[in-house]
Amino acid sequence: MKQKKLYLLCCIFLLLFQVSCSKKTTEKVIIVPEIKIGLTVYRKDDTFINMIVANIQEEGKEAEQQKNIKITMNIMDAKGSQTMQNEHIDKLIEQGCDVLCVNLVDRTVAATIIDKAKAANIPVIFFNREPVKEDLERWDKVYYVGAEASESGKLEGQIVIEQYHKNHAIDKNGDGKLQYVVLEGEQGHQDALLRTEYAVKTITEAGIQMDKLAGDTANWLRSQAETKMNQWLQIYDDKIELILCNNDDMALGAIDAYENIEKELPVVVGIDGTALAIEAMAQGKLAGTVKNDAEKQAELIFKLGYHLAMGEDVTKNMYLLREKYIFAQYSIVRLEEMTKEDEYKK
């Protein structure tokens, strides 16, 4: 009897073992695909660039869940050094990245990066800092994602026009002109040049006369803008009626200079639509700002990068202007509209 029981147990064990082995041999091994995205920026402490990077990372996390894919991002900060950024490109290529996303330190030297990427057959997406047209045409796997700088200048000018028609008292000396200063980004940067040019052009074409007192670069930085504004206040004092700023950080730096000496603010306008700028608008310190859509640009950069990394035809998945460019739109930030949106969300 014991032998029969033992025999039955052995048979059951062998049967279970066979079933188990059968399952293992028929099971499919699911391999999750992986793409590697290399990203290098001119300065990660730039408020707007930091916003773009953070949003690209969020886009990557969402895509991992939705598409069941592993996405590795290597993000490098060139800290304002083109030499360092060139070294970053070498490292990212060595790491086997599938696509390179580059926020140039110096837009005039894009050719070096393009040639390195071409030799490794890795597509390149430049963003925020547009290379010259000739460089973008060096290879068919080079793209640019950004926004039309002239549009932001026009909208900044529109903010000033609206402020002027609301309150002619911003012309403090009553001479029929707006005495103004300009805080520009970097010398030679296309966004800085175009934002300034089109802001002034839009204002003057609306019939508002302007008188430029001073203008200088503050490299997009709040601290440098504050320093420059302190110098101008010593020279021009109450003569300044309008401060045009190429970005919000510099606008906030100008406001800091006035607040430090407890002086009444003139009309100050910026560009980017950062959280701190919107807060300053709510406090009545900043007259207005133009939203540079970091979320949309990040979405476009990631989407383009994803299609390129997967070896897909980007022209079938995205609209490219002249097969090279993708532009997001600017818009004027209006607090009343934001309040309505918040109420609607509630």
C-alpha positions as CSV (number, residue, x, y, z in Angstrom):
1,M,0.0,0.0,0.0
2,K,2.8,2.4,0.9
3,Q,4.6,1.5,-2.4
4,K,1.4,2.4,-4.3
5,K,1.1,5.8,-2.6
6,L,4.7,6.5,-3.2
7,Y,4.3,5.6,-6.8
8,L,1.3,7.9,-7.2
9,L,3.1,10.8,-5.6
10,C,6.0,10.3,-8.0
11,C,3.7,10.3,-10.9
12,I,2.0,13.5,-9.7
13,F,5.3,15.2,-9.2
14,L,6.5,14.2,-12.7
15,L,3.3,15.5,-14.2
16,L,3.5,18.9,-12.4
17,F,7.2,19.2,-13.4
18,Q,6.3,18.5,-17.1
19,V,3.5,21.1,-17.0
20,S,5.9,23.6,-15.4
21,C,8.6,23.0,-18.0
22,S,6.0,23.2,-20.8
23,K,4.8,26.7,-19.6
24,K,8.4,28.0,-19.4
25,T,9.1,26.9,-22.9
26,T,6.0,28.5,-24.3
27,E,6.2,31.8,-22.4
28,K,7.4,34.7,-24.5
29,V,10.1,37.0,-23.1
30,I,8.9,40.6,-23.4
31,I,11.7,43.0,-24.1
32,V,10.9,46.6,-23.4
33,P,12.5,48.9,-26.0
34,E,14.8,51.6,-24.8
35,I,15.8,55.0,-26.2
36,K,18.5,57.3,-25.0
37,I,18.1,61.1,-25.2
38,G,21.1,63.4,-24.7
39,L,20.3,66.9,-23.7
40,T,22.8,69.8,-23.1
41,V,21.8,73.4,-22.2
42,Y,23.6,76.6,-22.2
43,R,22.8,77.3,-18.5
44,K,20.5,75.2,-16.3
45,D,20.0,78.1,-13.9
46,D,18.2,80.1,-16.6
47,T,14.6,80.2,-15.4
48,F,13.0,79.6,-18.8
49,I,15.5,76.9,-19.8
50,N,15.0,75.1,-16.5
51,M,11.2,75.1,-17.2
52,I,11.8,73.5,-20.6
53,V,14.1,70.8,-19.2
54,A,11.6,70.0,-16.4
55,N,8.8,69.7,-18.9
56,I,10.8,67.5,-21.2
57,Q,11.5,65.1,-18.2
58,E,7.7,65.0,-17.5
59,E,7.0,64.2,-21.2
60,G,9.5,61.4,-20.9
61,K,7.8,59.9,-17.8
62,E,4.4,60.0,-19.4
63,A,5.7,58.4,-22.6
64,E,7.3,55.5,-20.6
65,Q,3.9,54.7,-19.1
66,Q,1.8,55.2,-22.2
67,K,4.1,53.4,-24.7
68,N,5.7,50.8,-22.4
69,I,9.2,52.0,-23.3
70,K,12.3,52.8,-21.3
71,I,13.5,56.3,-21.8
72,T,16.9,57.4,-20.5
73,M,17.7,61.1,-20.4
74,N,21.2,62.4,-19.8
75,I,21.0,66.2,-19.1
76,M,24.1,68.3,-19.0
77,D,24.7,71.9,-18.0
78,A,27.3,73.8,-20.1
79,K,27.3,76.7,-17.6
80,G,27.8,79.2,-20.3
81,S,30.9,77.5,-21.8
82,Q,30.8,76.4,-25.5
83,T,34.0,74.4,-24.9
84,M,32.2,72.5,-22.1
85,Q,29.2,71.9,-24.3
86,N,31.3,70.5,-27.1
87,E,32.8,68.0,-24.6
88,H,29.2,67.2,-23.6
89,I,28.4,66.3,-27.2
90,D,31.4,64.0,-27.4
91,K,30.3,62.2,-24.2
92,L,26.7,61.9,-25.3
93,I,27.8,60.4,-28.6
94,E,30.1,57.9,-26.8
95,Q,27.2,56.9,-24.6
96,G,25.2,55.9,-27.7
97,C,22.4,58.4,-27.5
98,D,19.7,58.0,-30.2
99,V,19.1,61.7,-30.5
100,L,20.8,64.9,-29.3
101,C,18.8,67.9,-28.0
102,V,21.0,71.0,-27.8
103,N,20.4,74.5,-26.4
104,L,23.5,76.2,-27.8
105,V,25.8,78.4,-25.8
106,D,26.9,80.1,-29.0
107,R,24.5,79.8,-31.9
108,T,27.2,80.7,-34.4
109,V,29.2,77.4,-33.8
110,A,26.4,74.9,-34.5
111,A,28.4,73.5,-37.4
112,T,30.9,71.8,-35.1
113,I,28.1,69.9,-33.3
114,I,26.3,69.1,-36.5
115,D,29.4,67.6,-38.0
116,K,30.1,65.4,-34.9
117,A,26.5,64.2,-34.9
118,K,26.5,63.5,-38.6
119,A,29.6,61.4,-38.3
120,A,27.9,59.3,-35.6
121,N,24.5,59.4,-37.5
122,I,22.7,60.8,-34.5
123,P,19.9,63.3,-35.3
124,V,20.1,66.8,-33.6
125,I,17.3,69.0,-32.3
126,F,18.4,72.5,-31.5
127,F,16.0,74.5,-29.3
128,N,15.5,78.0,-27.9
129,R,18.7,79.3,-29.6
130,E,18.3,79.1,-33.3
131,P,21.4,78.3,-35.4
132,V,21.9,80.2,-38.7
133,K,20.0,78.9,-41.7
134,E,23.2,77.7,-43.4
135,D,24.1,75.4,-40.5
136,L,20.7,73.8,-40.3
137,E,21.0,72.9,-44.0
138,R,24.3,71.0,-43.5
139,W,22.4,67.8,-42.9
140,D,18.9,66.4,-43.3
141,K,18.7,65.2,-39.7
142,V,19.0,68.6,-38.1
143,Y,16.0,70.5,-36.7
144,Y,15.0,73.5,-34.7
145,V,12.2,73.9,-32.1
146,G,11.5,77.3,-30.6
147,A,9.2,80.4,-31.1
148,E,9.4,83.4,-33.5
149,A,11.2,86.1,-31.5
150,S,9.7,88.9,-33.6
151,E,6.2,87.8,-32.4
152,S,7.2,88.2,-28.8
153,G,8.5,91.7,-29.5
154,K,5.3,92.7,-31.2
155,L,3.2,91.4,-28.2
156,E,5.4,93.1,-25.7
157,G,4.9,96.3,-27.7
158,Q,1.2,95.7,-27.6
159,I,1.3,95.5,-23.8
160,V,2.9,99.0,-23.7
161,I,0.3,100.4,-26.1
162,E,-2.5,99.0,-23.9
163,Q,-0.9,100.5,-20.8
164,Y,-0.5,103.9,-22.5
165,H,-4.1,104.1,-23.6
166,K,-5.3,103.1,-20.2
167,N,-3.2,105.7,-18.5
168,H,-1.5,108.6,-20.3
169,A,0.1,109.5,-17.0
170,I,2.8,107.0,-17.6
171,D,4.3,109.9,-19.7
172,K,5.4,111.4,-16.4
173,N,6.9,114.6,-17.8
174,G,4.0,115.2,-20.2
175,D,6.3,115.8,-23.3
176,G,4.3,113.4,-25.5
177,K,7.1,110.8,-25.6
178,L,8.0,107.7,-23.6
179,Q,11.6,107.9,-22.3
180,Y,12.7,104.3,-22.1
181,V,15.6,102.0,-21.4
182,V,16.1,98.5,-22.7
183,L,17.5,95.5,-20.8
184,E,18.7,93.0,-23.5
185,G,19.7,89.4,-23.4
186,E,23.1,88.5,-24.8
187,Q,24.9,90.5,-27.4
188,G,24.3,89.1,-30.9
189,H,21.5,86.7,-29.7
190,Q,18.8,86.7,-32.3
191,D,16.0,86.7,-29.7
192,A,17.4,89.7,-28.0
193,L,17.8,91.7,-31.2
194,L,14.4,90.8,-32.6
195,R,12.5,91.2,-29.4
196,T,13.9,94.7,-28.9
197,E,13.4,95.7,-32.6
198,Y,9.8,94.6,-32.9
199,A,8.7,95.9,-29.5
200,V,9.9,99.4,-30.3
201,K,8.6,99.2,-33.9
202,T,5.1,98.1,-32.7
203,I,4.9,100.9,-30.2
204,T,6.0,103.7,-32.6
205,E,3.8,102.4,-35.4
206,A,0.8,102.8,-33.0
207,G,1.6,106.6,-32.9
208,I,3.4,106.6,-29.6
209,Q,6.7,108.6,-29.7
210,M,9.7,107.2,-27.9
211,D,13.0,108.5,-26.7
212,K,15.7,106.0,-25.9
213,L,17.8,106.9,-22.8
214,A,19.9,103.7,-22.6
215,G,20.2,100.1,-23.5
216,D,22.6,97.3,-22.6
217,T,22.8,93.5,-22.2
218,A,22.2,91.8,-18.9
219,N,22.6,88.2,-20.3
220,W,19.0,87.2,-19.3
221,L,20.1,87.4,-15.6
222,R,18.1,89.0,-12.8
223,S,21.3,90.0,-10.8
224,Q,23.0,91.7,-13.8
225,A,19.8,93.5,-14.7
226,E,19.6,94.9,-11.1
227,T,23.2,96.1,-11.3
228,K,22.6,97.8,-14.7
229,M,19.4,99.4,-13.5
230,N,21.2,100.8,-10.4
231,Q,23.7,102.5,-12.7
232,W,20.9,104.0,-14.9
233,L,19.0,105.2,-11.9
234,Q,22.0,107.2,-10.8
235,I,22.1,108.9,-14.3
236,Y,18.5,109.2,-15.3
237,D,16.6,109.0,-12.0
238,D,12.9,109.9,-12.6
239,K,13.4,110.4,-16.4
240,I,12.8,106.7,-17.0
241,E,9.1,106.1,-17.9
242,L,9.4,102.6,-19.5
243,I,11.7,99.6,-19.1
244,L,11.6,97.1,-21.9
245,C,13.1,93.8,-21.0
246,N,13.9,90.8,-23.2
247,N,12.9,88.4,-20.5
248,D,11.2,88.2,-17.1
249,D,14.3,87.6,-15.0
250,M,15.7,90.9,-16.2
251,A,12.4,92.6,-15.6
252,L,12.4,91.3,-12.0
253,G,16.0,92.6,-11.6
254,A,14.9,96.0,-12.7
255,I,12.1,95.9,-10.2
256,D,14.6,94.9,-7.5
257,A,16.7,98.0,-8.2
258,Y,13.7,100.3,-7.6
259,E,12.5,98.4,-4.5
260,N,15.9,98.6,-2.9
261,I,15.7,102.4,-2.9
262,E,11.9,102.4,-2.3
263,K,11.4,104.3,-5.6
264,E,8.1,104.3,-7.5
265,L,8.2,101.9,-10.5
266,P,7.7,103.1,-14.1
267,V,6.1,100.7,-16.6
268,V,8.1,97.5,-16.7
269,V,7.4,94.7,-19.2
270,G,9.0,91.3,-19.8
271,I,8.8,88.2,-21.8
272,D,8.5,84.5,-20.8
273,G,5.5,84.3,-18.5
274,T,7.4,82.7,-15.6
275,A,5.6,82.0,-12.3
276,L,7.6,84.8,-10.5
277,A,6.7,87.3,-13.3
278,I,3.0,86.5,-13.0
279,E,3.2,86.9,-9.2
280,A,4.8,90.3,-9.8
281,M,1.9,91.2,-12.1
282,A,-0.6,90.2,-9.5
283,Q,1.2,92.5,-7.0
284,G,1.1,95.4,-9.5
285,K,4.8,95.6,-9.9
286,L,5.2,94.2,-13.5
287,A,3.0,95.8,-16.1
288,G,2.9,92.7,-18.2
289,T,4.6,89.8,-19.8
290,V,4.4,87.6,-22.9
291,K,4.1,83.9,-22.4
292,N,6.9,81.9,-24.0
293,D,5.2,78.5,-23.9
294,A,7.8,76.2,-22.2
295,E,5.3,73.4,-21.8
296,K,4.4,73.4,-25.6
297,Q,8.0,73.7,-26.6
298,A,9.0,70.8,-24.3
299,E,6.2,68.7,-25.8
300,L,7.4,69.4,-29.3
301,I,11.0,68.8,-28.5
302,F,10.2,65.5,-26.9
303,K,7.8,64.3,-29.5
304,L,10.2,65.1,-32.3
305,G,13.1,63.4,-30.4
306,Y,11.0,60.3,-29.8
307,H,10.1,59.9,-33.4
308,L,13.7,60.4,-34.5
309,A,15.0,58.0,-31.8
310,M,12.5,55.3,-33.0
311,G,13.6,55.8,-36.6
312,E,10.2,57.0,-37.7
313,D,9.4,59.4,-40.5
314,V,8.9,62.7,-38.6
315,T,7.3,64.4,-41.6
316,K,4.4,62.0,-41.3
317,N,4.0,62.6,-37.6
318,M,4.6,66.3,-37.2
319,Y,4.3,69.5,-39.2
320,L,7.7,70.9,-40.0
321,L,8.1,74.3,-41.6
322,R,10.6,73.9,-44.5
323,E,11.3,70.4,-43.2
324,K,13.4,71.9,-40.4
325,Y,11.5,74.2,-38.1
326,I,8.7,73.8,-35.5
327,F,7.5,76.9,-33.7
328,A,5.3,77.3,-30.7
329,Q,3.1,80.4,-30.3
330,Y,3.6,83.4,-27.9
331,S,0.6,85.0,-26.1
332,I,0.0,87.9,-23.8
333,V,-0.5,86.9,-20.2
334,R,-3.7,88.3,-18.9
335,L,-4.5,87.9,-15.2
336,E,-8.2,88.1,-15.6
337,E,-8.2,85.2,-18.1
338,M,-6.0,83.1,-15.8
339,T,-8.4,83.7,-12.9
340,K,-11.3,82.5,-15.0
341,E,-9.4,79.4,-16.0
342,D,-8.6,78.6,-12.3
343,E,-12.3,79.1,-11.4
344,Y,-13.3,76.8,-14.3
345,K,-10.9,74.1,-13.1
346,K,-12.4,74.2,-9.6
